[in-house]
Amino acid sequence: MEIIREGQIKLKVPKNRSLSKKDKIFYNPVMEANRDISIAVVQGLLSDYKREDFIVCDPLGGSGVRGLRYAKELINPSGRVKVIIGDINPNAIKLAMENLKINDMENVEIIHKDANILLSENFRTFNMVDLDPFGSPNPYIDSAIRSCITKNGLLSMTATDTAVLYGTYRKTCIRNYDAIPISGDKELAIRLLIGYAIRMASKYDIGLKPIFSHFTDHYVRTFLITERGAKKADNSLKKLGYIRVENEEKIIKLREKGFERGFGGVFYLGSINDRDIVKSSLKVVEDRNYSERSKKIIKEIYEESALSDVIGCYDIHKICSNIKELAPPIHELINRLKEQGFKASRTHYNPNGIKTDGKVIDVINCIREYNENNKY
Ligand SMILES: C[S@@+](CC[C@H](N)C(=O)[O-])C[C@H]1O[C@@H](n2cnc3c(N)ncnc32)[C@H](O)[C@@H]1O
């Protein structure tokens, strides 16, 4: 064992860290940016919070790092932050308890319990539930929704089964998420996960509003706010639909119009980032000097959130290979598209991608124009 520091806490972690072997206690330093971003997003939301208690449940807690950081680093301007950390693995619980002791905090409770039992025992209790499983959050989404308060509750989740959400394992995606995936655009993986969570919540007359999402390394992460009532649930459902990709263009069809052969989905089609919350999260990571990685990711998301109603991006290398043109620098194409009156930005999902409200033909024209003007 060794003691390390992450954020504002000290942490006892195994020297010989393992990523997923059964019975090994989990601490993944690579996920520090994930945790930094999580705290920043939640703190951004809390800036004008009016309730005395903000209760967080981290039911898949591992070493406790995430829950302990929430307990130490989140500031509720109207009162307290309380955190409940759970895990099914007794070794993880033992370590989480030692970590709690080292950090000497009174606002944390650690419970040795299956996540679904812990969540089900706490109906409509938590202001926030953070699902951070190995693989898919799917087995816990239903009970997480039931354990969250129904208005302005926050449900955040990590999914590391990205190959499933991204379409590499189509059959598994249909089985696990009741949706047909589309590969080639990572944003669609997030939209599929959100679409699934919205369908899970709607049966309880709860709507879900996405406020922040990212796809980093081997995982996707999303933050959803609960909205109470049948109308809110219906509004969320109205934003679901099917997508077909034709010549790099995304053809969209609303779910309420019915499924059509050749389309993938169900996907969430609304905006996935709330620009104001992204902005306040950016301020938090900068003020607190969190990891450079977290700053970079949030900055990129802030840029692309100006086009939050645009679904996915155009992969410039793919388009150039199809039309047999050299790929111009991305920033040149973005400038050109903007000069022509389109909105355009980079996207954190793809270094070769451009998000724009232009059509693929507009992008192709810009590519050809650039190459024409830059002949040797
Ligand atoms: C990815 S790790 C959690 C990592 C941690 N949240 C962090 O940020 O470092 C997933 C954890 O879920 C625990 N787990 C797996 N199945 C569970 C279940 N059914 N109930 C509760 N905990 C479970 C594992 O023991 C493991 O510690």
The ligand as a Gaussian input file, in Angstrom:
#p B3LYP/6-31G(d) Opt

LIG

0 1
 C      -15.074000       0.931000     -11.440000
 S      -15.039000       0.461000      -9.774000
 C      -15.379000       1.918000      -8.894000
 C      -14.327000       2.949000      -8.972000
 C      -14.529000       4.147000      -8.123000
 N      -15.855000       4.709000      -8.214000
 C      -13.478000       5.192000      -8.483000
 O      -13.832000       6.331000      -8.900000
 O      -12.283000       4.879000      -8.378000
 C      -16.472000      -0.454000      -9.584000
 C      -16.708000      -0.957000      -8.173000
 O      -18.003000      -1.535000      -8.143000
 C      -17.984000      -2.587000      -7.210000
 N      -19.150000      -3.461000      -7.518000
 C      -19.303000      -4.346000      -8.520000
 N      -20.537000      -4.884000      -8.481000
 C      -21.189000      -4.303000      -7.443000
 C      -22.500000      -4.411000      -6.898000
 N      -23.399000      -5.237000      -7.436000
 N      -22.817000      -3.662000      -5.837000
 C      -21.913000      -2.794000      -5.282000
 N      -20.647000      -2.668000      -5.739000
 C      -20.289000      -3.395000      -6.813000
 C      -16.643000      -3.238000      -7.410000
 O      -16.270000      -3.959000      -6.238000
 C      -15.757000      -2.013000      -7.685000
 O      -15.134000      -1.583000      -6.497000

